[in-house]
Amino acid sequence: MKILLKNATIIDPKGAFHLQEVDVYIQDGKIDSIGTNLTHEVDITVKKDNLHLSIGWFDSSVCFGEPGFEERETLANGLYTAALSGFTAIALEPETQPTIDSQSAVVQLKNYHSEHPTTIHPIAAFTKGQAGKLMTELYDLQNNGAIAFGDFLRPIENPELLKTALLYAQRFNAIILSSPQENRIGGNGVAHEGNSSTQLGLSGIPSLNETLQITRDLHILAYTGGRLHIPFVSTKQGVDLIRKAKSQGLTVSCSVALANLCYTEEALFGFDTRFKVKPPLRTATDRAALKEGLLDGTIDMVSSHHQPLNKELKQVEFEHATPGTIGLEAAFSLLNTLFPTQKVIQLLTKGRTSFGLKITKIEEGQPANLSLFTPNGAGKFSAEDLSSTSQNCAFIGHNTQGKVYGSINGSKIALK
């Protein structure tokens, strides 16, 4: 496959062509040449308004449905959606049936051949069946392709299990995920515990639900050492705890979900189940702290927290609706309304470093691993922007800035 990208502005701060407008010629999956007025006989020529390139984006938490919940999202359509959304790599959560807790399940995902540019990196379940009891075979799972271990949106309730895992995982430099929820406080809640939940008559999930778990987990990490990742921090107090832990030299990373950056608890007035997510939408103070945490590096990455759900799980009373929203398609254009474009690219690629994935440069001889986009053009996100099978999207109607054109990974290309 021969691809020529015309008049593309490169965003790659560590590369030699940062902020330069050039042509990029790709042959057999590698960047062959970069320059001006390149002419080659090619299979595909890409010309887009104000075309920009960066290294390929990575999403640290994505759910599809297959195997087990194919009506929500198949692997094929999920990877198509991710590729069109600019992501050349995703960490796939073990929210499947059966769950990803065996070598065969990991190998099957790693060997899944797609025509689309997005690569799957499985997150294996931390415990068998995500039941919180018996630890999975971490070493063998990592050797077969798992990039981390965690039970999706489930805390590690047993502190001894977390201590053992962090000690053991150091032998092969593995990452343990611990969801920040102490469910014995507010575990049955459906919204942030505060003024809004009181006015709406909804059971609350206090900030304490998050900060108690983070405090405990960080104390265990300080005792054991190792690598801990905390997905979806949502409170100011949680950000403060992680900031302090990093200043003390602990190897801890964390992410924030796109929805918690875009909305607050005020979105729940109207009882629209699209805004029922986990962790819940918090206060304006929490939202501001999350943004500050991203700017100062306390929070390492943003995840779309893409979670397809079929209609019958959402089109019910708010209290009974399953939490979750899709977000791959909206991620770039919404983040671009909140941060400068170069910061957005950093937030969408930094997870590669945290999870130990290969990082390329946009230079001659390097593998082609690229996201294609324009940072310009204001608009609103609409249902027409969705490629996902499921339509449970909280971001419809949100302001946007810029748009994604697609992605390239090796000789595979996806373009809008």
Secondary structure per residue as TSV (DSSP state, phi and psi in degrees):
chain	resnum	aa	ss	phi	psi
A	1	M	-	360.0	129.5
A	2	K	E	-118.2	124.2
A	3	I	E	-127.9	135.1
A	4	L	E	-121.6	120.7
A	5	L	E	-100.4	121.9
A	6	K	E	-101.9	134.9
A	7	N	E	52.5	55.2
A	8	A	E	-104.3	131.3
A	9	T	E	-87.1	124.2
A	10	I	E	-92.8	130.2
A	11	I	E	-111.3	100.0
A	12	D	-	-154.8	82.9
A	13	P	T	-54.8	-25.8
A	14	K	T	-94.6	1.0
A	15	G	S	-103.4	169.0
A	16	A	T	-78.4	-13.3
A	17	F	T	-112.1	20.0
A	18	H	T	-56.0	126.4
A	19	L	T	67.1	13.6
A	20	Q	-	-93.9	145.0
A	21	E	E	-96.2	117.2
A	22	V	E	-144.0	172.5
A	23	D	E	-98.2	145.8
A	24	V	E	-127.1	122.8
A	25	Y	E	-107.3	124.5
A	26	I	E	-114.5	128.0
A	27	Q	E	-132.3	127.8
A	28	D	T	53.8	40.2
A	29	G	T	84.7	0.1
A	30	K	E	-123.5	152.0
A	31	I	E	-73.9	111.7
A	32	D	E	-84.7	-45.4
A	33	S	E	-152.8	150.4
A	34	I	E	-131.7	128.9
A	35	G	E	-178.0	-163.9
A	36	T	S	-110.8	144.2
A	37	N	S	56.0	41.5
A	38	L	-	-70.7	141.0
A	39	T	-	-131.9	122.3
A	40	H	-	-143.6	154.3
A	41	E	-	-78.9	118.6
A	42	V	-	-131.8	166.1
A	43	D	S	-84.0	-35.4
A	44	I	E	-138.7	130.9
A	45	T	E	-111.9	127.2
A	46	V	E	-107.5	115.0
A	47	K	-	-125.4	117.7
A	48	K	-	-134.4	152.1
A	49	D	T	-60.0	123.6
A	50	N	T	51.5	46.1
A	51	L	-	-62.0	131.7
A	52	H	E	-124.0	150.9
A	53	L	E	-127.5	143.6
A	54	S	E	-139.4	170.5
A	55	I	E	-62.2	155.2
A	56	G	-	-61.2	138.6
A	57	W	E	-78.1	154.3
A	58	F	E	-130.7	131.2
A	59	D	E	-108.5	123.1
A	60	S	E	-81.8	-2.9
A	61	S	E	-157.1	106.2
A	62	V	E	-133.6	136.0
A	63	C	-	-111.3	140.1
A	64	F	-	-113.4	-139.6
A	65	G	-	-131.7	-34.8
A	66	E	T	-77.0	132.2
A	67	P	T	-86.5	151.1
A	68	G	T	106.9	-35.1
A	69	F	-	-129.9	50.5
A	70	E	T	-61.7	-23.3
A	71	E	T	-66.9	-20.1
A	72	R	T	-81.7	-48.9
A	73	E	-	-171.8	124.9
A	74	T	-	-80.8	161.9
A	75	L	H	-59.7	-42.5
A	76	A	H	-61.6	-48.7
A	77	N	H	-73.5	-32.4
A	78	G	H	-63.7	-43.5
A	79	L	H	-69.4	-34.1
A	80	Y	H	-61.5	-45.0
A	81	T	H	-62.5	-46.2
A	82	A	H	-61.0	-42.7
A	83	A	H	-65.0	-44.9
A	84	L	H	-65.4	-22.8
A	85	S	T	-88.7	2.8
A	86	G	T	96.3	1.9
A	87	F	E	-94.6	120.6
A	88	T	E	-94.7	-4.6
A	89	A	E	-153.4	143.0
A	90	I	E	-136.3	148.5
A	91	A	E	-94.2	116.9
A	92	L	E	-93.4	123.2
A	93	E	-	-72.6	154.0
A	94	P	S	-83.2	30.7
A	95	E	-	-86.8	67.3
A	96	T	S	-134.2	174.3
A	97	Q	S	-136.8	107.5
A	98	P	S	-70.1	160.1
A	99	T	-	-73.8	166.6
A	100	I	S	-85.9	82.6
A	101	D	-	-131.0	14.7
A	102	S	S	-134.7	159.8
A	103	Q	H	-60.5	-39.8
A	104	S	H	-64.6	-37.3
A	105	A	H	-66.9	-40.6
A	106	V	H	-66.4	-46.1
A	107	V	H	-62.5	-40.0
A	108	Q	H	-60.5	-41.6
A	109	L	H	-70.6	-41.9
A	110	K	H	-64.4	-30.5
A	111	N	T	-93.3	4.0
A	112	Y	-	-66.5	122.0
A	113	H	-	-97.4	119.9
A	114	S	-	-119.3	149.8
A	115	E	S	-80.0	-4.3
A	116	H	S	-99.2	160.0
A	117	P	S	-76.1	-7.3
A	118	T	-	-84.5	130.5
A	119	T	E	-96.8	137.1
A	120	I	E	-89.7	131.4
A	121	H	E	-121.6	104.4
A	122	P	E	-70.4	137.1
A	123	I	E	-93.4	117.7
A	124	A	E	-83.4	150.8
A	125	A	-	-59.9	142.9
A	126	F	S	-76.2	-36.0
A	127	T	B	-124.3	155.3
A	128	K	G	-56.8	124.3
A	129	G	G	65.4	14.3
A	130	Q	G	53.0	33.9
A	131	A	-	-90.8	-8.1
A	132	G	S	81.3	12.9
A	133	K	S	-110.0	-65.1
A	134	L	S	-105.5	126.2
A	135	M	B	-67.6	141.1
A	136	T	-	-74.4	174.4
A	137	E	-	-82.8	81.3
A	138	L	H	-56.7	-47.8
A	139	Y	H	-61.7	-48.6
A	140	D	H	-66.1	-37.8
A	141	L	H	-65.6	-40.2
A	142	Q	H	-67.7	-39.5
A	143	N	H	-61.7	-23.9
A	144	N	T	-98.5	4.0
A	145	G	T	123.8	-3.7
A	146	A	-	-69.8	137.4
A	147	I	-	-99.4	-10.6
A	148	A	E	-169.0	174.4
A	149	F	E	-136.2	122.1
A	150	G	-	-166.7	149.0
A	151	D	-	-92.2	120.1
A	152	F	T	-59.9	121.0
A	153	L	T	54.3	28.7
A	154	R	-	-125.5	131.3
A	155	P	-	-74.8	158.8
A	156	I	-	-85.8	97.3
A	157	E	-	-71.9	-35.0
A	158	N	-	-85.7	110.5
A	159	P	H	-64.0	-30.3
A	160	E	H	-65.7	-35.7
A	161	L	H	-66.9	-41.7
A	162	L	H	-65.7	-43.0
A	163	K	H	-59.6	-46.4
A	164	T	H	-62.8	-43.1
A	165	A	H	-65.0	-43.9
A	166	L	H	-65.0	-37.2
A	167	L	H	-68.4	-47.8
A	168	Y	H	-66.0	-42.3
A	169	A	H	-66.8	-18.6
A	170	Q	G	-64.6	-24.2
A	171	R	G	-64.3	-26.9
A	172	F	G	-131.7	21.3
A	173	N	T	58.5	41.1
A	174	A	-	-87.5	158.4
A	175	I	E	-106.0	128.7
A	176	I	E	-103.8	130.6
A	177	L	E	-98.8	135.7
A	178	S	-	-131.7	111.7
A	179	S	-	-69.3	129.3
A	180	P	-	-82.1	75.2
A	181	Q	-	-141.2	122.1
A	182	E	-	-101.9	92.1
A	183	N	T	-74.0	-4.3
A	184	R	T	-77.8	-5.6
A	185	I	T	-123.5	108.7
A	186	G	T	73.1	17.4
A	187	G	T	-65.5	-21.1
A	188	N	T	-99.3	7.6
A	189	G	-	-73.9	164.5
A	190	V	S	-126.2	-4.6
A	191	A	E	-153.0	163.2
A	192	H	E	-58.0	134.4
A	193	E	T	-77.9	113.1
A	194	G	T	-179.8	-157.8
A	195	N	H	-61.5	-41.5
A	196	S	H	-65.6	-45.6
A	197	S	H	-63.2	-35.4
A	198	T	H	-66.0	-46.0
A	199	Q	H	-64.7	-35.2
A	200	L	H	-86.9	-10.9
A	201	G	T	72.8	31.1
A	202	L	-	-103.9	144.1
A	203	S	-	-67.9	140.7
A	204	G	E	-103.2	153.2
A	205	I	E	-114.8	104.7
A	206	P	-	-72.7	160.3
A	207	S	H	-58.2	-28.7
A	208	L	H	-59.2	-30.8
A	209	N	H	-54.7	-38.3
A	210	E	H	-84.4	-46.8
A	211	T	H	-71.4	-30.6
A	212	L	H	-62.3	-45.0
A	213	Q	H	-67.1	-43.3
A	214	I	H	-62.4	-43.2
A	215	T	H	-59.2	-47.4
A	216	R	H	-62.1	-46.7
A	217	D	H	-65.4	-37.9
A	218	L	H	-70.3	-33.5
A	219	H	H	-64.7	-41.0
A	220	I	H	-65.8	-42.2
A	221	L	H	-61.0	-40.5
A	222	A	H	-63.3	-31.5
A	223	Y	H	-77.7	-39.6
A	224	T	H	-96.4	-30.5
A	225	G	-	76.7	-173.5
A	226	G	S	107.1	-170.3
A	227	R	E	-121.5	120.8
A	228	L	E	-121.4	134.5
A	229	H	E	-119.2	129.7
A	230	I	E	-109.3	107.4
A	231	P	-	-83.2	140.9
A	232	F	-	65.7	49.9
A	233	V	-	-64.2	140.4
A	234	S	-	-134.6	-2.5
A	235	T	S	-122.5	154.8
A	236	K	H	-60.5	-42.6
A	237	Q	H	-62.8	-38.1
A	238	G	H	-64.1	-42.6
A	239	V	H	-61.4	-43.3
A	240	D	H	-61.8	-40.6
A	241	L	H	-64.3	-42.8
A	242	I	H	-70.2	-37.9
A	243	R	H	-59.0	-44.8
A	244	K	H	-65.2	-41.1
A	245	A	H	-62.5	-40.6
A	246	K	H	-65.7	-38.2
A	247	S	H	-65.7	-23.0
A	248	Q	T	-88.5	-0.2
A	249	G	T	91.0	9.5
A	250	L	-	-72.9	143.5
A	251	T	-	-87.6	83.0
A	252	V	E	-129.3	136.1
A	253	S	E	-122.7	165.0
A	254	C	E	-155.7	163.9
A	255	S	E	-130.6	167.4
A	256	V	E	-129.9	145.0
A	257	A	E	-82.8	143.7
A	258	L	H	-53.5	-42.6
A	259	A	H	-61.2	-36.8
A	260	N	H	-71.9	-18.1
A	261	L	H	-84.4	-26.9
A	262	C	H	-96.2	-25.4
A	263	Y	-	-135.4	162.0
A	264	T	-	-121.9	-179.1
A	265	E	G	-57.7	-20.8
A	266	E	G	-61.3	-23.1
A	267	A	G	-66.7	-15.9
A	268	L	G	-78.1	-16.5
A	269	F	T	-64.1	123.3
A	270	G	T	111.3	-12.4
A	271	F	-	55.9	35.7
A	272	D	-	-77.3	117.3
A	273	T	G	-69.9	-11.2
A	274	R	G	-60.7	-27.3
A	275	F	G	-94.1	6.4
A	276	K	-	-85.8	107.8
A	277	V	-	-133.3	168.9
A	278	K	S	-135.4	118.1
A	279	P	S	-66.8	160.3
A	280	P	-	-71.5	160.1
A	281	L	-	-65.4	131.6
A	282	R	-	-105.1	-155.3
A	283	T	-	-86.7	169.8
A	284	A	H	-63.2	-34.4
A	285	T	H	-63.9	-42.7
A	286	D	H	-63.1	-44.5
A	287	R	H	-60.8	-42.3
A	288	A	H	-63.7	-38.6
A	289	A	H	-67.5	-34.5
A	290	L	H	-64.8	-43.6
A	291	K	H	-62.5	-44.3
A	292	E	H	-61.6	-39.4
A	293	G	H	-63.6	-34.4
A	294	L	H	-70.4	-40.4
A	295	L	H	-68.1	-34.8
A	296	D	T	-95.4	1.9
A	297	G	T	88.8	0.3
A	298	T	S	-62.8	-46.0
A	299	I	S	-92.6	126.3
A	300	D	-	-82.2	-31.6
A	301	M	E	-156.8	160.9
A	302	V	E	-109.0	136.1
A	303	S	E	-114.4	142.7
A	304	S	-	-65.3	-21.9
A	305	H	-	52.1	46.5
A	306	H	B	-68.6	116.5
A	307	Q	-	-138.3	87.5
A	308	P	-	-65.9	140.2
A	309	L	-	-139.8	141.3
A	310	N	-	-75.3	159.5
A	311	K	G	-55.2	-41.8
A	312	E	G	-65.8	-15.3
A	313	L	G	-87.2	-14.3
A	314	K	T	-112.1	-32.7
A	315	Q	S	-88.5	60.4
A	316	V	S	-139.8	179.5
A	317	E	-	-58.5	149.1
A	318	F	G	-53.9	-43.8
A	319	E	G	-61.6	-29.5
A	320	H	G	-99.3	-5.7
A	321	A	S	-71.9	146.5
A	322	T	-	-78.1	131.6
A	323	P	-	-71.1	145.9
A	324	G	-	143.8	148.7
A	325	T	B	-143.4	150.2
A	326	I	-	-80.7	156.4
A	327	G	-	-155.7	-5.7
A	328	L	G	-55.9	-47.3
A	329	E	G	-65.8	-26.9
A	330	A	G	-94.9	-13.8
A	331	A	H	-55.2	-56.0
A	332	F	H	-64.6	-50.8
A	333	S	H	-68.6	-25.4
A	334	L	H	-80.7	-43.1
A	335	L	H	-61.1	-31.8
A	336	N	H	-70.6	-13.5
A	337	T	H	-85.4	-14.6
A	338	L	H	-104.3	-28.8
A	339	F	S	-137.4	159.0
A	340	P	-	-59.7	149.8
A	341	T	H	-56.8	-41.8
A	342	Q	H	-63.5	-34.1
A	343	K	H	-68.4	-39.4
A	344	V	H	-58.5	-45.6
A	345	I	H	-61.6	-41.1
A	346	Q	H	-60.1	-43.1
A	347	L	H	-67.8	-28.4
A	348	L	H	-89.6	-4.4
A	349	T	H	-122.8	-19.5
A	350	K	T	-61.9	-27.9
A	351	G	H	-59.7	-24.7
A	352	R	H	-59.1	-42.0
A	353	T	H	-67.3	-46.2
A	354	S	H	-59.9	-36.3
A	355	F	T	-100.4	9.1
A	356	G	T	72.6	27.0
A	357	L	-	-88.0	154.5
A	358	K	-	-65.0	137.5
A	359	I	-	-115.6	124.9
A	360	T	-	-102.0	171.6
A	361	K	-	-118.2	159.6
A	362	I	S	-90.3	80.2
A	363	E	S	-143.5	159.3
A	364	E	T	-60.9	136.2
A	365	G	T	91.0	-11.5
A	366	Q	S	-84.9	150.9
A	367	P	B	-58.9	143.7
A	368	A	-	-80.5	108.3
A	369	N	E	-138.8	92.4
A	370	L	E	-134.1	143.7
A	371	S	E	-106.8	137.0
A	372	L	E	-114.5	130.1
A	373	F	E	-163.5	171.5
A	374	T	E	-127.6	136.4
A	375	P	E	-82.1	-5.6
A	376	N	E	-98.9	155.3
A	377	G	E	103.6	108.2
A	378	A	E	-86.6	148.9
A	379	G	E	-169.0	-160.7
A	380	K	E	-132.0	141.5
A	381	F	-	-74.5	136.2
A	382	S	-	-133.8	169.0
A	383	A	G	-61.9	-25.6
A	384	E	G	-68.3	-16.3
A	385	D	G	-83.6	-4.2
A	386	L	-	-88.8	135.5
A	387	S	-	-109.8	-13.7
A	388	S	S	-65.6	151.3
A	389	T	S	-66.3	-45.3
A	390	S	-	-79.3	151.4
A	391	Q	-	-117.9	16.8
A	392	N	-	-78.3	77.3
A	393	C	-	-116.4	120.3
A	394	A	T	-77.0	-10.8
A	395	F	T	-99.5	0.2
A	396	I	T	-62.8	128.0
A	397	G	T	95.2	-9.0
A	398	H	-	-76.0	145.9
A	399	N	E	-63.1	146.4
A	400	T	E	-129.0	160.2
A	401	Q	E	-140.4	117.9
A	402	G	E	81.9	177.0
A	403	K	E	-156.5	160.4
A	404	V	E	-95.1	138.7
A	405	Y	E	-97.4	-24.7
A	406	G	E	147.4	-152.2
A	407	S	E	-157.7	159.6
A	408	I	E	-134.2	133.6
A	409	N	E	-140.5	106.9
A	410	G	T	66.3	-125.7
A	411	S	T	-96.9	7.8
A	412	K	E	-100.2	137.6
A	413	I	E	-137.6	140.9
A	414	A	E	-129.2	126.0
A	415	L	E	-132.2	142.8
A	416	K	-	-85.0	360.0
